[in-house]
Every structure is written in structure tokens, then in C-alpha cells.
Amino acid sequence: MIDDSREYLLKCAMKALRDAGVDDPEVDLFDAVLRNDLPLLKSALRRGADPNVRDARVIRRHFKRLTTPPVSEDLALAAVRLMGASRR
């Protein structure tokens, strides 16, 4: 089970990658699972997503994109929002 903060950051990372135009069925797979989107999940699997892929593998694959603006800025804002929410 993924804890809430990790799940939130993973959701933000997958959304940021999709918004940046990354065409990777495994990004779509994680995004679909995290958002409970069955049509996107089916599409990702049809496009060849590995249902056993680990989140760390997908993150490593797209590390450069995730650490380059504007994607990195989106993730930094998500982390700040998360820290603010945890202090309440």
C-alpha cells in the first residue's frame, strides 16, 4: 500500500508527464490506476504497458523530464502543497 504523501506525489508526477506530452503506456497505466480510470487502464494495457512495472522504474525512465522545467516546477509546487497540508 502506498502512503498518502507518496501516492499524491506519484499522481503529480504521472500527471506532469502526461501534460508534458510523454507517450508512455506505463505512465498512462499508473495514472489510470491512481485516478481509477478504467478506460485509460485498458488503453495502456492494449498499448503494451507491463502490468507488473514498478513506479521507481517509470520514474527513473523519465527522470530527466521530471527534473527539467516546467515539469520540475509543477512537482515542486505539488511538494509545497503537500507540506502545507501536512502541517494543518
Steps between C-alpha positions, in 0.01 A plus 500: 500500500631844408477759775298814425795737447682264265179431310437873466849566363475201266167633370660840444797346320283292267271794427799726434649246258170457316449879488852532357402270214690189609369207297566202726235237564645433846458865599140467383469175696606662828290807432198280430544292815556805720194678357285186475457552125405163348491612132852648529620184677366279218658728241838489676494122513401476131794728419741262673529624858655244734245444778786400733712811447616677816450871550874551556576358154262744331638791704860406410406473133368857503733648763648762266153622397386507864798711605480750215267803497207534463435145627738541795326824596162323504640230727660755731165676537334167575758428771446843656123443502556162661723646772247773568221246532700283738554790740128558553 
